[in-house]
Amino acid sequence: MSSDGAYTRLRVPVSVTPARLEHLCWALVVVSLVGDVVTTFVGLHLGLAESNPIALRAIEGYGLLGMLALKGFAVGVGLLCRPLLPEEYRPIIPAGLAIPWLGAVCINLYMISLVV
């Protein structure tokens, strides 16, 4: 660590470019998306209920395809907004998708553990 006036900066031992960070975040989006879809449908199969009203309607109306379309729409919006940001801020787009989906995976796993 080094001190720059009143701020402390942590030096990462590896060179992480914004582009590399963005790629890692998009990989996390894929993992979290798959995890959310799988744990949601496992939970539904075990008798749990979907708490997101938009996802509930998509699943009730179209099943897995509805859920995938909903996730695809979210990813599409992220991809459309991506060019609007400077390169160093672009990792926020996939992070903004992955973090809530990872939270959903954790909640789903917890709920599944209560009924299994």
N, CA, C and O atoms as CSV, one atom per row, in Angstrom:
chain,resi,resn,atom,element,x,y,z
A,1,MET,N,N,0.830,-1.170,0.000
A,1,MET,CA,C,0.000,0.000,0.000
A,1,MET,C,C,0.878,1.237,0.000
A,1,MET,O,O,1.985,1.253,0.538
A,2,SER,N,N,0.355,2.241,-0.607
A,2,SER,CA,C,1.055,3.519,-0.572
A,2,SER,C,C,0.058,4.603,-0.203
A,2,SER,O,O,-1.151,4.445,-0.376
A,3,SER,N,N,0.580,5.692,0.301
A,3,SER,CA,C,-0.282,6.776,0.719
A,3,SER,C,C,-0.172,7.915,-0.282
A,3,SER,O,O,0.925,8.345,-0.636
A,4,ASP,N,N,-1.310,8.392,-0.727
A,4,ASP,CA,C,-1.361,9.519,-1.648
A,4,ASP,C,C,-2.175,10.616,-0.960
A,4,ASP,O,O,-3.385,10.728,-1.158
A,5,GLY,N,N,-1.494,11.411,-0.156
A,5,GLY,CA,C,-2.193,12.443,0.600
A,5,GLY,C,C,-3.063,11.803,1.665
A,5,GLY,O,O,-2.570,11.058,2.512
A,6,ALA,N,N,-4.356,12.092,1.624
A,6,ALA,CA,C,-5.279,11.573,2.625
A,6,ALA,C,C,-5.856,10.220,2.236
A,6,ALA,O,O,-6.594,9.616,3.015
A,7,TYR,N,N,-5.532,9.740,1.049
A,7,TYR,CA,C,-6.115,8.492,0.566
A,7,TYR,C,C,-5.074,7.386,0.568
A,7,TYR,O,O,-3.893,7.620,0.312
A,8,THR,N,N,-5.530,6.188,0.860
A,8,THR,CA,C,-4.669,5.017,0.807
A,8,THR,C,C,-5.040,4.239,-0.449
A,8,THR,O,O,-6.217,4.025,-0.739
A,9,ARG,N,N,-4.035,3.828,-1.175
A,9,ARG,CA,C,-4.277,3.047,-2.394
A,9,ARG,C,C,-3.713,1.659,-2.224
A,9,ARG,O,O,-2.590,1.478,-1.753
A,10,LEU,N,N,-4.493,0.695,-2.607
A,10,LEU,CA,C,-4.073,-0.692,-2.574
A,10,LEU,C,C,-3.551,-1.053,-3.955
A,10,LEU,O,O,-4.250,-0.883,-4.954
A,11,ARG,N,N,-2.351,-1.538,-4.010
A,11,ARG,CA,C,-1.761,-1.932,-5.290
A,11,ARG,C,C,-2.020,-3.414,-5.518
A,11,ARG,O,O,-1.631,-4.253,-4.706
A,12,VAL,N,N,-2.670,-3.727,-6.612
A,12,VAL,CA,C,-2.940,-5.113,-6.960
A,12,VAL,C,C,-1.673,-5.695,-7.580
A,12,VAL,O,O,-1.088,-5.084,-8.475
A,13,PRO,N,N,-1.241,-6.873,-7.115
A,13,PRO,CA,C,0.025,-7.421,-7.616
A,13,PRO,C,C,-0.013,-7.829,-9.089
A,13,PRO,O,O,1.037,-8.023,-9.702
A,14,VAL,N,N,-1.193,-7.959,-9.653
A,14,VAL,CA,C,-1.331,-8.344,-11.054
A,14,VAL,C,C,-1.885,-7.147,-11.815
A,14,VAL,O,O,-2.652,-6.355,-11.267
A,15,SER,N,N,-1.502,-7.019,-13.055
A,15,SER,CA,C,-2.030,-5.930,-13.868
A,15,SER,C,C,-3.440,-6.296,-14.337
A,15,SER,O,O,-3.625,-7.221,-15.127
A,16,VAL,N,N,-4.423,-5.558,-13.838
A,16,VAL,CA,C,-5.809,-5.795,-14.229
A,16,VAL,C,C,-6.273,-4.581,-15.027
A,16,VAL,O,O,-6.480,-3.501,-14.474
A,17,THR,N,N,-6.430,-4.771,-16.302
A,17,THR,CA,C,-6.911,-3.696,-17.161
A,17,THR,C,C,-8.438,-3.643,-17.098
A,17,THR,O,O,-9.068,-4.641,-16.746
A,18,PRO,N,N,-9.036,-2.520,-17.426
A,18,PRO,CA,C,-10.498,-2.468,-17.463
A,18,PRO,C,C,-11.097,-3.512,-18.403
A,18,PRO,O,O,-12.140,-4.092,-18.103
A,19,ALA,N,N,-10.444,-3.753,-19.533
A,19,ALA,CA,C,-10.959,-4.747,-20.475
A,19,ALA,C,C,-10.917,-6.144,-19.869
A,19,ALA,O,O,-11.862,-6.916,-20.029
A,20,ARG,N,N,-9.835,-6.476,-19.178
A,20,ARG,CA,C,-9.711,-7.790,-18.534
A,20,ARG,C,C,-10.752,-7.937,-17.428
A,20,ARG,O,O,-11.375,-8.989,-17.291
A,21,LEU,N,N,-10.936,-6.884,-16.643
A,21,LEU,CA,C,-11.929,-6.912,-15.582
A,21,LEU,C,C,-13.332,-7.086,-16.157
A,21,LEU,O,O,-14.150,-7.819,-15.602
A,22,GLU,N,N,-13.603,-6.413,-17.264
A,22,GLU,CA,C,-14.910,-6.549,-17.902
A,22,GLU,C,C,-15.137,-7.977,-18.374
A,22,GLU,O,O,-16.228,-8.519,-18.195
A,23,HIS,N,N,-14.119,-8.597,-18.976
A,23,HIS,CA,C,-14.253,-9.996,-19.415
A,23,HIS,C,C,-14.555,-10.913,-18.238
A,23,HIS,O,O,-15.402,-11.800,-18.340
A,24,LEU,N,N,-13.869,-10.701,-17.127
A,24,LEU,CA,C,-14.111,-11.524,-15.940
A,24,LEU,C,C,-15.530,-11.309,-15.405
A,24,LEU,O,O,-16.187,-12.253,-14.967
A,25,CYS,N,N,-15.983,-10.077,-15.444
A,25,CYS,CA,C,-17.341,-9.792,-14.976
A,25,CYS,C,C,-18.399,-10.424,-15.883
A,25,CYS,O,O,-19.421,-10.909,-15.397
A,26,TRP,N,N,-18.159,-10.422,-17.200
A,26,TRP,CA,C,-19.114,-11.079,-18.109
A,26,TRP,C,C,-19.130,-12.583,-17.879
A,26,TRP,O,O,-20.183,-13.212,-17.989
A,27,ALA,N,N,-17.980,-13.170,-17.561
A,27,ALA,CA,C,-17.946,-14.599,-17.218
A,27,ALA,C,C,-18.769,-14.843,-15.955
A,27,ALA,O,O,-19.471,-15.849,-15.852
A,28,LEU,N,N,-18.683,-13.926,-15.000
A,28,LEU,CA,C,-19.471,-14.037,-13.781
A,28,LEU,C,C,-20.964,-13.893,-14.084
A,28,LEU,O,O,-21.787,-14.524,-13.421
A,29,VAL,N,N,-21.319,-13.083,-15.064
A,29,VAL,CA,C,-22.717,-12.961,-15.483
A,29,VAL,C,C,-23.235,-14.306,-15.967
A,29,VAL,O,O,-24.331,-14.722,-15.591
A,30,VAL,N,N,-22.458,-14.984,-16.794
A,30,VAL,CA,C,-22.886,-16.281,-17.327
A,30,VAL,C,C,-23.087,-17.278,-16.186
A,30,VAL,O,O,-24.103,-17.972,-16.133
A,31,VAL,N,N,-22.116,-17.345,-15.277
A,31,VAL,CA,C,-22.202,-18.286,-14.153
A,31,VAL,C,C,-23.405,-17.958,-13.268
A,31,VAL,O,O,-24.153,-18.854,-12.879
A,32,SER,N,N,-23.591,-16.676,-12.950
A,32,SER,CA,C,-24.694,-16.296,-12.069
A,32,SER,C,C,-26.046,-16.482,-12.750
A,32,SER,O,O,-27.015,-16.868,-12.096
A,33,LEU,N,N,-26.126,-16.216,-14.044
A,33,LEU,CA,C,-27.368,-16.411,-14.786
A,33,LEU,C,C,-27.759,-17.872,-14.770
A,33,LEU,O,O,-28.902,-18.205,-14.456
A,34,VAL,N,N,-26.826,-18.750,-15.104
A,34,VAL,CA,C,-27.105,-20.189,-15.104
A,34,VAL,C,C,-27.478,-20.650,-13.693
A,34,VAL,O,O,-28.426,-21.414,-13.513
A,35,GLY,N,N,-26.725,-20.179,-12.698
A,35,GLY,CA,C,-27.017,-20.558,-11.321
A,35,GLY,C,C,-28.398,-20.117,-10.879
A,35,GLY,O,O,-29.102,-20.865,-10.202
A,36,ASP,N,N,-28.790,-18.915,-11.252
A,36,ASP,CA,C,-30.106,-18.405,-10.881
A,36,ASP,C,C,-31.210,-19.214,-11.546
A,36,ASP,O,O,-32.183,-19.594,-10.894
A,37,VAL,N,N,-31.066,-19.475,-12.828
A,37,VAL,CA,C,-32.097,-20.235,-13.544
A,37,VAL,C,C,-32.207,-21.652,-12.972
A,37,VAL,O,O,-33.311,-22.130,-12.712
A,38,VAL,N,N,-31.083,-22.313,-12.778
A,38,VAL,CA,C,-31.109,-23.695,-12.267
A,38,VAL,C,C,-31.700,-23.746,-10.865
A,38,VAL,O,O,-32.588,-24.555,-10.596
A,39,THR,N,N,-31.213,-22.882,-9.963
A,39,THR,CA,C,-31.728,-22.941,-8.591
A,39,THR,C,C,-33.189,-22.500,-8.510
A,39,THR,O,O,-33.931,-22.986,-7.657
A,40,THR,N,N,-33.606,-21.598,-9.376
A,40,THR,CA,C,-35.018,-21.200,-9.406
A,40,THR,C,C,-35.889,-22.378,-9.777
A,40,THR,O,O,-36.891,-22.642,-9.112
A,41,PHE,N,N,-35.524,-23.091,-10.828
A,41,PHE,CA,C,-36.366,-24.200,-11.268
A,41,PHE,C,C,-36.286,-25.395,-10.327
A,41,PHE,O,O,-37.267,-26.124,-10.180
A,42,VAL,N,N,-35.156,-25.610,-9.694
A,42,VAL,CA,C,-35.076,-26.654,-8.662
A,42,VAL,C,C,-36.001,-26.291,-7.509
A,42,VAL,O,O,-36.758,-27.132,-7.024
A,43,GLY,N,N,-35.938,-25.041,-7.074
A,43,GLY,CA,C,-36.810,-24.588,-5.994
A,43,GLY,C,C,-38.278,-24.711,-6.347
A,43,GLY,O,O,-39.076,-25.156,-5.522
A,44,LEU,N,N,-38.648,-24.323,-7.563
A,44,LEU,CA,C,-40.041,-24.451,-7.994
A,44,LEU,C,C,-40.464,-25.912,-8.020
A,44,LEU,O,O,-41.585,-26.239,-7.633
A,45,HIS,N,N,-39.583,-26.786,-8.469
A,45,HIS,CA,C,-39.870,-28.223,-8.509
A,45,HIS,C,C,-40.101,-28.774,-7.098
A,45,HIS,O,O,-40.886,-29.703,-6.909
A,46,LEU,N,N,-39.412,-28.194,-6.111
A,46,LEU,CA,C,-39.548,-28.642,-4.722
A,46,LEU,C,C,-40.731,-27.997,-4.004
A,46,LEU,O,O,-40.973,-28.276,-2.829
A,47,GLY,N,N,-41.467,-27.135,-4.708
A,47,GLY,CA,C,-42.654,-26.537,-4.116
A,47,GLY,C,C,-42.472,-25.118,-3.614
A,47,GLY,O,O,-43.394,-24.555,-3.025
A,48,LEU,N,N,-41.311,-24.528,-3.832
A,48,LEU,CA,C,-41.104,-23.132,-3.449
A,48,LEU,C,C,-41.779,-22.228,-4.472
A,48,LEU,O,O,-42.145,-22.679,-5.558
A,49,ALA,N,N,-41.942,-20.965,-4.130
A,49,ALA,CA,C,-42.612,-20.004,-5.011
A,49,ALA,C,C,-41.625,-18.946,-5.485
A,49,ALA,O,O,-40.689,-18.586,-4.772
A,50,GLU,N,N,-41.847,-18.463,-6.681
A,50,GLU,CA,C,-41.053,-17.353,-7.225
A,50,GLU,C,C,-41.560,-16.057,-6.604
A,50,GLU,O,O,-42.760,-15.784,-6.642
A,51,SER,N,N,-40.661,-15.254,-6.033
A,51,SER,CA,C,-41.092,-14.021,-5.363
A,51,SER,C,C,-41.059,-12.801,-6.276
A,51,SER,O,O,-41.664,-11.778,-5.953
A,52,ASN,N,N,-40.362,-12.887,-7.410
A,52,ASN,CA,C,-40.309,-11.769,-8.352
A,52,ASN,C,C,-41.551,-11.851,-9.248
A,52,ASN,O,O,-41.695,-12.808,-10.009
A,53,PRO,N,N,-42.454,-10.855,-9.167
A,53,PRO,CA,C,-43.694,-10.954,-9.941
A,53,PRO,C,C,-43.488,-10.973,-11.454
A,53,PRO,O,O,-44.262,-11.606,-12.173
A,54,ILE,N,N,-42.469,-10.297,-11.940
A,54,ILE,CA,C,-42.216,-10.308,-13.386
A,54,ILE,C,C,-41.708,-11.682,-13.814
A,54,ILE,O,O,-42.166,-12.237,-14.813
A,55,ALA,N,N,-40.764,-12.223,-13.055
A,55,ALA,CA,C,-40.260,-13.565,-13.363
A,55,ALA,C,C,-41.365,-14.601,-13.212
A,55,ALA,O,O,-41.439,-15.549,-13.993
A,56,LEU,N,N,-42.217,-14.427,-12.217
A,56,LEU,CA,C,-43.328,-15.363,-12.009
A,56,LEU,C,C,-44.228,-15.416,-13.234
A,56,LEU,O,O,-44.596,-16.498,-13.692
A,57,ARG,N,N,-44.580,-14.261,-13.762
A,57,ARG,CA,C,-45.434,-14.230,-14.962
A,57,ARG,C,C,-44.738,-14.851,-16.173
A,57,ARG,O,O,-45.362,-15.559,-16.964
A,58,ALA,N,N,-43.436,-14.578,-16.308
A,58,ALA,CA,C,-42.690,-15.157,-17.434
A,58,ALA,C,C,-42.636,-16.678,-17.315
A,58,ALA,O,O,-42.796,-17.390,-18.307
A,59,ILE,N,N,-42.414,-17.168,-16.110
A,59,ILE,CA,C,-42.325,-18.616,-15.904
A,59,ILE,C,C,-43.690,-19.266,-16.064
A,59,ILE,O,O,-43.808,-20.307,-16.709
A,60,GLU,N,N,-44.726,-18.660,-15.480
A,60,GLU,CA,C,-46.074,-19.224,-15.606
A,60,GLU,C,C,-46.542,-19.249,-17.054
A,60,GLU,O,O,-47.208,-20.192,-17.482
A,61,GLY,N,N,-46.197,-18.227,-17.796
A,61,GLY,CA,C,-46.655,-18.140,-19.180
A,61,GLY,C,C,-45.829,-18.945,-20.168
A,61,GLY,O,O,-46.374,-19.519,-21.110
A,62,TYR,N,N,-44.507,-18.991,-19.960
A,62,TYR,CA,C,-43.647,-19.583,-20.981
A,62,TYR,C,C,-42.610,-20.562,-20.432
A,62,TYR,O,O,-41.806,-21.094,-21.198
A,63,GLY,N,N,-42.615,-20.806,-19.135
A,63,GLY,CA,C,-41.688,-21.769,-18.544
A,63,GLY,C,C,-40.241,-21.307,-18.644
A,63,GLY,O,O,-39.931,-20.128,-18.472
A,64,LEU,N,N,-39.374,-22.254,-18.923
A,64,LEU,CA,C,-37.942,-21.978,-19.011
A,64,LEU,C,C,-37.636,-20.939,-20.086
A,64,LEU,O,O,-36.781,-20.076,-19.888
A,65,LEU,N,N,-38.325,-21.015,-21.219
A,65,LEU,CA,C,-38.085,-20.032,-22.279
A,65,LEU,C,C,-38.430,-18.618,-21.823
A,65,LEU,O,O,-37.751,-17.664,-22.203
A,66,GLY,N,N,-39.466,-18.473,-21.022
A,66,GLY,CA,C,-39.823,-17.165,-20.495
A,66,GLY,C,C,-38.748,-16.618,-19.575
A,66,GLY,O,O,-38.406,-15.437,-19.630
A,67,MET,N,N,-38.217,-17.498,-18.725
A,67,MET,CA,C,-37.138,-17.071,-17.814
A,67,MET,C,C,-35.894,-16.696,-18.602
A,67,MET,O,O,-35.256,-15.685,-18.308
A,68,LEU,N,N,-35.545,-17.492,-19.593
A,68,LEU,CA,C,-34.362,-17.200,-20.414
A,68,LEU,C,C,-34.553,-15.918,-21.224
A,68,LEU,O,O,-33.606,-15.154,-21.412
A,69,ALA,N,N,-35.774,-15.683,-21.703
A,69,ALA,CA,C,-36.050,-14.445,-22.440
A,69,ALA,C,C,-35.899,-13.237,-21.520
A,69,ALA,O,O,-35.357,-12.210,-21.927
A,70,LEU,N,N,-36.372,-13.357,-20.293
A,70,LEU,CA,C,-36.239,-12.271,-19.321
A,70,LEU,C,C,-34.775,-11.973,-19.033
A,70,LEU,O,O,-34.373,-10.810,-18.996
A,71,LYS,N,N,-33.978,-13.012,-18.830
A,71,LYS,CA,C,-32.543,-12.836,-18.577
A,71,LYS,C,C,-31.856,-12.276,-19.824
A,71,LYS,O,O,-30.995,-11.401,-19.730
A,72,GLY,N,N,-32.247,-12.790,-20.987
A,72,GLY,CA,C,-31.670,-12.295,-22.239
A,72,GLY,C,C,-31.972,-10.825,-22.463
A,72,GLY,O,O,-31.129,-10.081,-22.964
A,73,PHE,N,N,-33.176,-10.404,-22.091
A,73,PHE,CA,C,-33.534,-8.986,-22.206
A,73,PHE,C,C,-32.630,-8.137,-21.321
A,73,PHE,O,O,-32.154,-7.085,-21.747
A,74,ALA,N,N,-32.392,-8.589,-20.093
A,74,ALA,CA,C,-31.534,-7.838,-19.169
A,74,ALA,C,C,-30.105,-7.736,-19.708
A,74,ALA,O,O,-29.487,-6.671,-19.661
A,75,VAL,N,N,-29.594,-8.847,-20.214
A,75,VAL,CA,C,-28.242,-8.836,-20.790
A,75,VAL,C,C,-28.204,-7.930,-22.020
A,75,VAL,O,O,-27.238,-7.194,-22.220
A,76,GLY,N,N,-29.251,-7.983,-22.842
A,76,GLY,CA,C,-29.319,-7.132,-24.034
A,76,GLY,C,C,-29.306,-5.651,-23.694
A,76,GLY,O,O,-28.627,-4.865,-24.355
A,77,VAL,N,N,-30.051,-5.267,-22.669
A,77,VAL,CA,C,-30.046,-3.866,-22.231
A,77,VAL,C,C,-28.642,-3.468,-21.792
A,77,VAL,O,O,-28.158,-2.383,-22.116
A,78,GLY,N,N,-27.995,-4.370,-21.046
A,78,GLY,CA,C,-26.623,-4.096,-20.607
A,78,GLY,C,C,-25.676,-3.912,-21.784
A,78,GLY,O,O,-24.852,-2.998,-21.795
A,79,LEU,N,N,-25.801,-4.784,-22.770
A,79,LEU,CA,C,-24.928,-4.689,-23.948
A,79,LEU,C,C,-25.203,-3.426,-24.753
A,79,LEU,O,O,-24.278,-2.831,-25.307
A,80,LEU,N,N,-26.464,-3.010,-24.822
A,80,LEU,CA,C,-26.799,-1.771,-25.541
A,80,LEU,C,C,-26.280,-0.532,-24.815
A,80,LEU,O,O,-25.901,0.450,-25.453
A,81,CYS,N,N,-26.262,-0.575,-23.486
A,81,CYS,CA,C,-25.793,0.571,-22.703
A,81,CYS,C,C,-24.276,0.620,-22.600
A,81,CYS,O,O,-23.710,1.680,-22.329
A,82,ARG,N,N,-23.622,-0.487,-22.806
A,82,ARG,CA,C,-22.167,-0.593,-22.648
A,82,ARG,C,C,-21.389,0.470,-23.417
A,82,ARG,O,O,-20.496,1.088,-22.837
A,83,PRO,N,N,-21.684,0.714,-24.698
A,83,PRO,CA,C,-20.902,1.720,-25.442
A,83,PRO,C,C,-21.084,3.148,-24.934
A,83,PRO,O,O,-20.308,4.032,-25.296
A,84,LEU,N,N,-22.089,3.384,-24.106
A,84,LEU,CA,C,-22.324,4.730,-23.587
A,84,LEU,C,C,-21.331,5.119,-22.501
A,84,LEU,O,O,-21.208,6.295,-22.160
A,85,LEU,N,N,-20.625,4.138,-21.959
A,85,LEU,CA,C,-19.679,4.389,-20.868
A,85,LEU,C,C,-18.245,4.425,-21.368
A,85,LEU,O,O,-17.912,3.746,-22.339
A,86,PRO,N,N,-17.395,5.207,-20.720
A,86,PRO,CA,C,-15.966,5.133,-21.028
A,86,PRO,C,C,-15.446,3.735,-20.674
A,86,PRO,O,O,-16.009,3.062,-19.811
A,87,GLU,N,N,-14.396,3.313,-21.326
A,87,GLU,CA,C,-13.875,1.949,-21.163
A,87,GLU,C,C,-13.611,1.575,-19.711
A,87,GLU,O,O,-13.901,0.450,-19.303
A,88,GLU,N,N,-13.070,2.493,-18.932
A,88,GLU,CA,C,-12.716,2.147,-17.546
A,88,GLU,C,C,-13.940,1.909,-16.659
A,88,GLU,O,O,-13.815,1.316,-15.587
A,89,TYR,N,N,-15.121,2.362,-17.092
A,89,TYR,CA,C,-16.341,2.156,-16.307
A,89,TYR,C,C,-17.218,1.025,-16.839
A,89,TYR,O,O,-18.235,0.706,-16.223
A,90,ARG,N,N,-16.862,0.426,-17.939
A,90,ARG,CA,C,-17.697,-0.612,-18.540
A,90,ARG,C,C,-17.868,-1.869,-17.691
A,90,ARG,O,O,-18.900,-2.526,-17.820
A,91,PRO,N,N,-16.923,-2.242,-16.836
A,91,PRO,CA,C,-17.164,-3.431,-15.999
A,91,PRO,C,C,-18.365,-3.286,-15.061
A,91,PRO,O,O,-18.853,-4.288,-14.538
A,92,ILE,N,N,-18.851,-2.063,-14.836
A,92,ILE,CA,C,-20.004,-1.876,-13.958
A,92,ILE,C,C,-21.259,-2.511,-14.558
A,92,ILE,O,O,-22.152,-2.929,-13.821
A,93,ILE,N,N,-21.335,-2.587,-15.871
A,93,ILE,CA,C,-22.521,-3.173,-16.522
A,93,ILE,C,C,-22.651,-4.656,-16.160
A,93,ILE,O,O,-23.679,-5.044,-15.606
A,94,PRO,N,N,-21.652,-5.501,-16.450
A,94,PRO,CA,C,-21.810,-6.906,-16.076
A,94,PRO,C,C,-21.849,-7.107,-14.556
A,94,PRO,O,O,-22.519,-8.021,-14.076
A,95,ALA,N,N,-21.149,-6.274,-13.804
A,95,ALA,CA,C,-21.207,-6.401,-12.342
A,95,ALA,C,C,-22.616,-6.120,-11.846
A,95,ALA,O,O,-23.096,-6.779,-10.924
A,96,GLY,N,N,-23.276,-5.149,-12.452
A,96,GLY,CA,C,-24.648,-4.818,-12.078
A,96,GLY,C,C,-25.640,-5.914,-12.413
A,96,GLY,O,O,-26.711,-5.987,-11.810
A,97,LEU,N,N,-25.299,-6.762,-13.361
A,97,LEU,CA,C,-26.135,-7.924,-13.672
A,97,LEU,C,C,-25.785,-9.106,-12.771
A,97,LEU,O,O,-26.671,-9.779,-12.245
A,98,ALA,N,N,-24.503,-9.348,-12.599
A,98,ALA,CA,C,-24.053,-10.551,-11.889
A,98,ALA,C,C,-24.340,-10.488,-10.389
A,98,ALA,O,O,-24.743,-11.492,-9.801
A,99,ILE,N,N,-24.141,-9.344,-9.769
A,99,ILE,CA,C,-24.275,-9.278,-8.304
A,99,ILE,C,C,-25.698,-9.612,-7.834
A,99,ILE,O,O,-25.843,-10.423,-6.919
A,100,PRO,N,N,-26.740,-9.032,-8.409
A,100,PRO,CA,C,-28.086,-9.433,-7.955
A,100,PRO,C,C,-28.398,-10.903,-8.253
A,100,PRO,O,O,-29.061,-11.572,-7.461
A,101,TRP,N,N,-27.921,-11.399,-9.391
A,101,TRP,CA,C,-28.184,-12.802,-9.709
A,101,TRP,C,C,-27.429,-13.728,-8.772
A,101,TRP,O,O,-27.940,-14.789,-8.414
A,102,LEU,N,N,-26.222,-13.350,-8.368
A,102,LEU,CA,C,-25.496,-14.148,-7.374
A,102,LEU,C,C,-26.226,-14.106,-6.033
A,102,LEU,O,O,-26.284,-15.110,-5.323
A,103,GLY,N,N,-26.777,-12.957,-5.693
A,103,GLY,CA,C,-27.592,-12.867,-4.484
A,103,GLY,C,C,-28.801,-13.782,-4.558
A,103,GLY,O,O,-29.151,-14.443,-3.580
A,104,ALA,N,N,-29.438,-13.819,-5.721
A,104,ALA,CA,C,-30.593,-14.698,-5.915
A,104,ALA,C,C,-30.189,-16.166,-5.780
A,104,ALA,O,O,-30.925,-16.967,-5.203
A,105,VAL,N,N,-29.026,-16.511,-6.311
A,105,VAL,CA,C,-28.539,-17.892,-6.182
A,105,VAL,C,C,-28.366,-18.248,-4.711
A,105,VAL,O,O,-28.773,-19.328,-4.285
A,106,CYS,N,N,-27.770,-17.357,-3.936
A,106,CYS,CA,C,-27.570,-17.614,-2.502
A,106,CYS,C,C,-28.903,-17.781,-1.784
A,106,CYS,O,O,-29.065,-18.697,-0.978
A,107,ILE,N,N,-29.856,-16.900,-2.072
A,107,ILE,CA,C,-31.184,-17.004,-1.456
A,107,ILE,C,C,-31.859,-18.301,-1.877
A,107,ILE,O,O,-32.437,-19.003,-1.047
A,108,ASN,N,N,-31.785,-18.621,-3.170
A,108,ASN,CA,C,-32.396,-19.863,-3.664
A,108,ASN,C,C,-31.787,-21.084,-2.990
A,108,ASN,O,O,-32.512,-21.988,-2.575
A,109,LEU,N,N,-30.459,-21.119,-2.876
A,109,LEU,CA,C,-29.802,-22.251,-2.229
A,109,LEU,C,C,-30.225,-22.361,-0.767
A,109,LEU,O,O,-30.452,-23.463,-0.267
A,110,TYR,N,N,-30.331,-21.234,-0.087
A,110,TYR,CA,C,-30.763,-21.251,1.299
A,110,TYR,C,C,-32.189,-21.810,1.403
A,110,TYR,O,O,-32.460,-22.678,2.232
A,111,MET,N,N,-33.092,-21.310,0.559
A,111,MET,CA,C,-34.472,-21.778,0.593
A,111,MET,C,C,-34.577,-23.258,0.246
A,111,MET,O,O,-35.355,-23.994,0.852
A,112,ILE,N,N,-33.792,-23.685,-0.729
A,112,ILE,CA,C,-33.786,-25.117,-1.101
A,112,ILE,C,C,-33.295,-25.949,0.080
A,112,ILE,O,O,-33.826,-27.030,0.337
A,113,SER,N,N,-32.288,-25.458,0.799
A,113,SER,CA,C,-31.749,-26.208,1.929
A,113,SER,C,C,-32.793,-26.361,3.048
A,113,SER,O,O,-32.712,-27.299,3.840
A,114,LEU,N,N,-33.750,-25.466,3.115
A,114,LEU,CA,C,-34.787,-25.553,4.144
A,114,LEU,C,C,-35.814,-26.641,3.855
A,114,LEU,O,O,-36.448,-27.163,4.772
A,115,VAL,N,N,-35.977,-26.979,2.584
A,115,VAL,CA,C,-37.007,-27.973,2.224
A,115,VAL,C,C,-36.424,-29.334,1.870
A,115,VAL,O,O,-37.170,-30.300,1.713
A,116,VAL,N,N,-35.136,-29.425,1.745
A,116,VAL,CA,C,-34.540,-30.723,1.372
A,116,VAL,C,C,-34.169,-31.495,2.623
A,116,VAL,O,O,-33.654,-32.609,2.531
